[in-house]
Amino acid sequence: MVWPVVYNPTQRQLSALKTLLFLVCLLPLARLGWGLWSDQLGANPIEFITRSLGTWTLNFLLITLTVSPLRKLTGWHWLLRLRRMLGLFAFFYVMLHLTTYLWLDQFFDWTAIVKDILKRPFITVGMSAFVLLVPLAATSNHAMIRRIGGRRWQQLHRSIYVIAIFAVVHYWWLVKKDVTLPALYAVLLALLLGMRALWREQERRQQLAHVSPLAKKRGKVIPIAARQ
Ligand code: HEM
């Protein structure tokens, strides 16, 4: 299915769009800065900041995962050119989220931090998501793609699915009573991952349909992933 509205921005429009998106992505941080300045973050500003930064990390992870399906549904291939920025914003917000935790919550007491990571499962899984996110951020530029090779880069960047699952689990486990919001994120993520799995399976079947029965029998069918 392809969205009926054809939209292909020019290079200049795309650059303007990227600048606009960059500014929009900074809005959650600006909001926090303003709240802190005007003393509007409630009785526990540190908790407010930590939670808000965590929420925006998760939002950016899911928004990044939405780009590919959206591109497929609309036929707007240029959307892919916004994906790296969105992914890097997820990393930017998790860095701030982690820094708030290490600094304002734990006062850089490394023994307490290690104990906390080992003792509280939601911290363990959050930290795992962060550790997995580091190589993705580090290899997000074109030079790195060239250096490690497209196929290996793609395989590495598939860990974004595990990261997103860990992120939702982190949220689910830290919530004490009402799990409505984490459940909503879980449903969204399941939809995004489900769509990908479905399309992948469809592609596999289509490719199998074009292979001669003899090749199928001999197991000479090269999986799609290996062909990219
Ligand atoms: C991809 C990685 C991560 C994501 C997506 C994420 C997301 C979140 C979310 C959504 C929340 C709850 C927000 C709310 O209650 O409204 C949160 C809270 C929190 N996260 Fe993370 N987080 C991540 C990594 C980490 C890491 C690495 C740490 C520390 C090692 C951490 C520590 C915390 C803490 C301490 C809270 C607040 C818990 C509370 O107030 O009870 N998170 N995070």
Boltz pocket constraint, residues with backbone or C-beta under 6 A from the ligand:
constraints:
  - pocket:
      binder: B
      contacts: [[A, 47], [A, 50], [A, 51], [A, 52], [A, 53], [A, 54], [A, 55], [A, 56], [A, 57], [A, 58], [A, 61], [A, 94], [A, 97], [A, 98], [A, 101], [A, 105], [A, 122], [A, 123], [A, 126], [A, 127], [A, 128], [A, 129], [A, 130], [A, 133], [A, 163], [A, 167], [A, 168], [A, 170], [A, 171], [A, 174]]
      max_distance: 6.0
